[in-house]
């Protein structure tokens, strides 16, 4: 009966709606405060359909075999987090609900990955094109909300879509909004490559980049600049003249528009001034450095399995004599401190593997996909230094898409 009312067209529409709703987030309080997406509600329906439909079970098994490395990654990381909970028995104070919720939040993200891998196995390139199309639509809408909200703020109208004049749209944090826009920039570029369209004449990407600047996210803007610089240097080593010239043309067009907008209005002034003051004593950057140093010191007390998943704040009085009020704001140090070397290695090995695969692809093949996928992945890796990204849905989906595309590109080169 479920199969009769939920066909292929319905499945494609629902997965597109999930992609579209990813950046539309809200807070939910259930013992602790959770930052969830409207996509989570739709994912429940999608999971029910996949499990209830008998034909899908064979497809799930096939997807697990084809994309086994990412499935192993899921298992190892969850195991590393659970293993760190043995340290709860030695801690004087623990926040057990927060620790359990940390594992549950990771599990929800991994449910997204499994569902998308299964549907990619089921619908192949048709679904990939569908994902890219809906992601571009959502990214443009979020970008326009960012731009409009900043303009309104300059006119004296403060909305919930900004934080003190910094664009955040529906993502509840300017840094998170910047991260979404960086990933979306990559998705839009790869989508245009796959459809054979000109990347230079790309209005959606220009809108996304403008919105990224208006978030005034130091980490987001700096990570974008550093990732582009890194990939351009790799491109020089591989003599990829076409990509370098193409990107130089794109950068020139955007820089021209940016300079014109900066001198013709005050919309960009705040963002530029904030990014230019990075590292000034007393700002958010110096507080992050304090948290990072605290995380490293805490890790030295439990280097093997950490202080326990989700226990950074709860364990801090045992180390410092007073309670910290924030998480480390660094994804790497969070895993290192809370899950030790075991959990950190479980977390880092797959992104490192994927990064290596993309670098090799850039250096040894003529595929343009690698150029933009690397920009996205390196930018994510850099921004993970300043914020915690382990529970962000679209980050895991981007890793999944980069992994799938790399496998497809390798297969195409072998045929």
C-alpha positions in Angstrom: 0.0 0.0 0.0 2.9 2.3 0.9 4.5 1.6 -2.5 1.3 2.5 -4.3 1.1 5.9 -2.8 4.8 6.7 -2.8 6.4 6.2 -6.3 9.6 7.4 -7.9 8.3 10.9 -8.6 7.2 11.3 -5.0 10.7 10.1 -3.8 12.5 12.6 -6.0 10.3 15.4 -4.9 10.7 14.5 -1.2 14.5 14.3 -1.5 14.5 17.7 -3.3 12.4 19.2 -0.5 14.8 17.8 2.1 17.7 19.5 0.3 15.7 22.7 0.0 14.8 22.8 3.7 18.4 22.1 5.0 19.2 25.7 5.8 15.8 26.5 7.4 16.7 25.9 11.0 15.1 26.5 14.4 15.8 25.8 18.1 14.2 22.9 19.8 14.5 22.4 23.6 14.4 18.7 24.7 16.3 18.6 28.0 19.0 20.5 26.1 18.6 23.0 23.3 19.0 21.6 19.8 19.5 23.4 16.5 17.5 21.4 14.1 16.3 21.7 10.5 12.9 21.4 8.9 14.5 18.7 6.8 14.7 16.5 9.9 10.9 16.2 9.9 10.9 15.1 6.2 13.7 12.7 6.9 11.5 10.7 9.2 9.1 10.1 6.3 11.9 9.2 3.9 13.4 6.7 6.4 10.0 5.1 6.9 9.5 4.7 3.2 13.0 3.2 2.6 12.7 0.7 5.5 9.0 -0.3 4.8 9.4 -0.8 1.0 10.9 -4.3 0.6 12.6 -3.5 -2.8 14.6 -0.8 -1.1 16.3 -3.2 1.3 18.3 -4.7 -1.5 19.2 -1.3 -2.7 20.3 -0.3 0.8 22.6 -3.4 0.9 24.0 -2.5 -2.5 24.7 1.1 -1.5 26.5 -0.2 1.7 28.7 -2.3 -0.5 29.5 0.3 -3.1 30.1 3.1 -0.6 31.5 0.9 2.2 34.3 3.3 3.2 31.8 6.0 4.3 29.7 3.4 6.1 32.9 2.2 8.0 33.6 5.8 8.8 30.1 6.1 10.3 30.6 3.0 12.4 34.1 3.9 13.6 33.2 7.5 14.6 30.1 6.4 16.6 32.2 3.7 18.3 34.9 6.2 19.2 32.3 8.5 20.8 30.7 5.6 22.8 34.1 4.3 23.9 34.9 7.7 25.4 31.9 7.4 27.7 33.9 4.9 29.8 35.6 8.0 31.3 32.2 9.1 32.7 33.0 6.7 35.6 36.1 8.7 36.6 34.6 12.2 36.2 33.3 13.9 39.4 30.6 15.8 37.4 29.1 14.6 34.2 26.3 15.8 31.9 25.0 12.5 30.8 22.0 13.8 28.7 24.3 16.1 26.8 26.7 13.2 26.1 24.0 11.0 24.8 22.5 13.8 22.7 25.9 14.3 21.1 25.9 10.7 19.9 22.3 11.0 18.8 23.0 14.1 16.8 25.8 12.4 15.0 23.5 9.5 14.3 20.9 11.8 12.8 23.5 13.2 10.4 24.7 9.8 9.5 21.0 8.8 8.8 21.0 11.5 6.2 24.1 10.1 4.6 22.7 6.5 4.5 19.4 7.7 3.0 21.1 9.8 0.3 23.6 7.1 -0.6 20.7 4.6 -0.9 18.7 6.9 -3.1 21.8 7.7 -5.3 22.2 4.0 -5.8 18.5 3.8 -6.7 18.2 6.8 -9.0 21.8 7.4 -10.0 22.6 10.6 -12.0 18.9 11.6 -12.1 19.0 12.1 -8.3 22.3 13.9 -8.3 21.0 16.4 -10.8 17.9 16.8 -8.7 20.0 17.4 -5.5 22.1 20.1 -7.3 19.1 21.8 -8.7 17.2 22.1 -5.4 20.4 23.1 -3.5 21.0 25.9 -5.9 17.4 27.2 -5.5 17.7 27.1 -1.7 21.1 28.8 -1.8 19.9 31.6 -3.9 16.9 32.2 -1.6 19.1 32.1 1.5 21.5 34.5 -0.2 18.7 36.9 -1.1 17.5 36.8 2.5 21.0 37.6 3.7 21.3 40.6 1.3 17.8 41.9 2.0 18.2 41.7 5.8 21.5 43.6 5.7 19.9 46.3 3.5 17.0 46.6 6.0 19.4 46.8 8.9 21.2 49.7 7.2 17.8 51.4 6.9 17.2 51.0 10.6 15.0 47.9 10.4 16.5 45.1 12.5 15.2 41.6 11.7 15.8 38.1 13.1 17.7 37.4 9.9 20.7 39.4 11.1 22.9 39.4 14.2 24.0 43.0 14.8 24.0 43.7 11.1 25.7 40.4 10.1 23.6 38.3 7.7 22.6 34.9 9.1 19.2 34.3 7.3 17.5 31.3 8.8 20.7 29.5 10.0 20.7 31.3 13.4 24.4 32.1 13.2 26.5 34.2 10.7 29.4 31.8 10.8 27.0 28.9 10.0 25.4 30.9 7.3 28.9 31.6 5.8 29.7 27.9 5.9 26.4 27.0 4.1 27.2 29.6 1.4 30.7 28.3 0.9 29.4 24.8 0.3 26.7 26.1 -1.9 29.2 28.0 -4.0 30.9 24.7 -4.7 27.7 22.9 -5.4 26.6 25.5 -7.9 30.0 25.4 -9.7 30.0 21.6 -9.9 26.4 21.6 -11.1 27.2 24.0 -14.0 30.2 21.8 -15.0 28.0 18.7 -15.0 25.5 20.4 -17.3 28.2 21.9 -19.6 27.2 25.6 -18.8 29.6 28.6 -18.6 30.8 29.2 -15.0 31.8 32.8 -15.8 28.2 33.8 -16.6 26.9 32.6 -13.2 24.5 35.0 -11.5 23.6 32.5 -8.7 27.2 32.2 -7.6 27.7 36.0 -7.6 24.6 36.3 -5.3 26.0 33.6 -3.0 29.4 35.3 -2.8 27.9 38.7 -2.0 25.8 37.1 0.7 28.9 35.4 2.1 30.7 38.8 2.4 27.6 40.2 4.2 27.8 37.5 6.9 31.0 39.3 8.0 32.2 35.9 9.1 36.0 36.2 9.6 36.4 32.4 9.6 34.2 32.0 6.5 35.8 34.7 4.4 39.3 33.8 5.5 38.7 30.1 4.8 37.4 30.9 1.3 40.4 33.0 0.5 42.9 30.4 1.8 41.2 27.5 0.1 41.1 29.3 -3.3 44.8 30.2 -2.9 45.7 26.6 -2.1 43.8 25.2 -5.0 45.2 27.8 -7.4 48.8 26.8 -6.3 48.0 23.2 -6.8 46.6 24.1 -10.3 49.9 25.8 -11.1 51.8 22.6 -10.2 49.5 20.6 -12.5 49.6 23.1 -15.3 45.8 23.5 -15.3 45.9 26.8 -17.3 42.3 26.6 -18.4 41.0 26.5 -14.8 43.3 29.2 -13.6 42.3 31.6 -16.4 38.6 30.7 -15.9 38.8 31.4 -12.2 40.8 34.5 -12.7 38.1 35.8 -15.0 35.4 34.9 -12.5 37.4 36.6 -9.7 37.9 39.8 -11.7 34.2 40.1 -12.5 33.3 39.6 -8.8 36.0 42.0 -7.6 34.7 44.7 -10.0 31.2 44.4 -8.8 32.4 44.3 -5.1 34.4 47.5 -5.5 31.6 49.3 -7.2 29.1 48.2 -4.5 31.5 49.1 -1.7 32.0 52.7 -3.0 28.4 53.2 -3.9 26.7 52.2 -0.6 27.3 51.4 3.0 26.0 47.9 2.8 29.5 46.3 2.7 31.2 48.7 5.0 30.5 46.9 8.3 31.5 43.5 6.9 34.8 44.7 5.5 35.7 46.6 8.7 34.9 43.6 10.9 37.0 41.2 8.8 39.8 43.7 8.7 40.0 43.7 12.6 40.5 40.0 13.0 42.9 39.1 15.9 42.3 42.4 17.8 42.6 41.9 21.6 39.2 41.5 23.3 37.2 40.4 20.3 35.8 37.0 19.6 39.0 35.7 18.1 41.0 36.1 21.4 38.3 34.3 23.3 38.4 31.4 20.9 42.2 31.2 21.4 41.5 31.0 25.2 39.1 28.1 24.6 41.5 26.3 22.3 44.3 26.5 24.9 41.9 25.2 27.6 40.9 22.3 25.3 44.5 21.3 24.8 45.3 21.5 28.5 42.2 19.4 29.3 43.2 16.8 26.7 46.5 16.2 28.4 44.6 14.9 31.4 43.0 12.1 29.3 44.9 11.8 26.0 43.7 8.3 25.1 39.9 8.3 25.3 39.3 11.9 26.3 37.1 13.4 29.1 34.0 11.8 27.5 31.8 12.9 24.6 29.9 16.1 25.4 31.8 16.7 28.7 34.0 19.7 27.8 32.0 22.1 30.0 31.2 19.7 32.7 34.8 18.5 33.1 36.4 21.9 33.2 36.0 22.5 37.0 38.1 19.4 37.6 41.0 20.9 35.5 40.7 24.6 36.1 38.7 24.9 39.3 35.9 26.8 37.5 33.3 26.0 34.8 33.8 27.1 31.3 30.6 28.3 29.6 31.4 27.5 26.0 32.4 24.5 23.9 35.9 24.8 22.2 34.6 26.4 19.0 37.1 24.1 17.2 35.9 20.8 15.7 39.3 19.1 15.9 40.0 20.1 19.5 36.4 19.1 20.5 37.0 15.5 19.3 40.5 15.4 20.7 39.5 16.7 24.1 36.3 14.7 24.5 37.1 11.5 22.7 40.9 11.4 22.9 43.3 10.1 20.2 40.9 7.2 19.5 37.9 9.4 18.7 40.0 12.0 16.9 41.5 9.5 14.5 38.0 8.0 14.0 36.8 11.5 13.0 39.7 12.6 10.9 40.7 9.7 8.7 37.9 9.8 6.2 38.0 13.6 5.4 41.8 13.2 5.1 41.4 10.3 2.7 38.8 12.3 0.7 41.1 15.4 0.6 44.0 13.2 -0.7 41.7 11.7 -3.4 40.7 15.1 -4.6 44.2 16.5 -4.6 45.4 13.4 -6.6 42.4 13.9 -9.0 43.3 17.6 -9.5 47.0 16.8 -10.2 46.5 13.8 -12.5 43.3 14.4 -14.4 41.7 17.1 -16.6 38.4 17.0 -14.7 37.2 20.5 -13.6 35.1 19.0 -10.8 38.2 18.5 -8.6 39.1 22.2 -8.7 35.8 23.3 -7.1 35.3 20.3 -4.8 38.7 21.0 -3.3 37.9 24.6 -2.7 34.8 23.6 -0.8 36.5 20.8 1.2 39.6 22.9 2.1 37.3 25.8 3.2 35.3 23.5 5.4 38.5 22.1 6.9 39.8 25.6 7.7 36.5 26.9 9.1 36.3 23.8 11.4 39.2 25.4 13.3 37.0 28.3 14.5 33.6 26.6 14.9 32.1 23.2 15.7 30.7 21.7 12.5 30.3 18.0 13.4 26.5 18.2 13.8 25.7 20.3 10.7 23.6 18.3 8.2 24.8 19.9 4.9 28.5 19.4 5.8 28.0 15.6 5.9 25.9 15.7 2.7 28.7 17.6 1.0 31.3 15.0 2.1 29.0 12.3 0.8 28.5 14.1 -2.6 32.3 14.7 -3.0 32.9 11.0 -2.2 30.3 9.8 -4.7 31.5 12.2 -7.4 35.1 11.2 -6.9 34.1 7.5 -7.4 32.1 8.3 -10.5 35.0 10.4 -12.0 37.4 7.5 -11.3 35.1 5.0 -13.0 34.7 7.3 -16.0 38.4 7.7 -16.5 38.8 3.9 -16.4 36.3 3.3 -19.1 
